[in-house]
């Protein structure tokens, strides 16, 4: 199900649409050099990894990242810097940005301008990739067909909170990410799936822990 989406590990995502898209490539095993666009949500090491970006990028890859992510400037790629409420297009791919931040935890301050993305696919609809976030006023308003939500806790919402967000925005499909390696346990996916409304299909994609 949803075979065009791969989750390598953690929050490392590959989407094969009209273009090949990566989000926060991390722990990439093989040098594929097939990325048309790389989306970066924020600058933490498990989301912006220069070594992994090099493994998937090619000469004409465009890297999209928040305005505050200066670490991307020296990677030798074309870079598109975006804000927290942008609607943009790159290489024919339309996307929107949504703020991603913690409300009480210190790890992802709203002031950093870090983000999640909504990819607008002609064939697959709106795909929301939340980034590292809590439940916020902004993401409760998201409209999408597919949502990819962190469930690991510690740095983000946990499985119970992620299920609550899924039940608020009611996508057709929801894929849990950000668990089983850097934060969270493999069994968090079971907790999450049990709490999501039956009207939303839970699809598990994380390959390794």
C-alpha positions, 0 to 999 in steps of 0.5 A: 500500500502506498508503494511510492512512499519509502521510509528508510528509518526514523524520518528519512522519507523517499517519495517517487512521484513525477520527480524523486523526492527525499525528506530528511535523508538519514542513514542511507546505505547506498549511493543512489544519486536519484534525488530531484528535490530534497526537502529538509525540515530543520537542522538537527543531525538526524534531519540534515545529514550532509553525508546522506544528502551527498549519497542521494543528490545529483548535479541538478538536485534542488535542496529546499530548507527553512530560511534559518538552516545555514548549514545547507549553504555549503553543500554545493547544491541549488538551494531554495530557502522557505518560510513557515507559511509559504506556497511554492513550486520547484521543478514542477512540484507544488508544496506548502510549508507548515510551522513545526515546533514544540510548545513546552519542550525546548528542542524545536523552538518556534522562533527557529522557523522550522517546518513541515511540508505539504506536497501537492501531487497531481496523482496522490493528492496532498501529502503532509510530512509534519517534521518534528512538532507538537500538536499546534494550531497550524497543524490541526488545520491541515487538509491532506490525503496522506499524513506522516506524523512523528510518534516517538515522543521525547523530541516530538509528539508521542504515539497517543498525541500523534493519534489525536492529531490524526483523528483531528485532521482525518487523512485517508492514510497516516504513516507513523515516523520518527520512532524506533531509532533516535527516539521511541520504541518499535511498539509505539507504532502498535500503540498509535495504530490502536488509537487512530479512528477506524476511518483512517488507514494506518500504514507502517513503513519504517523498515529498520530499527 
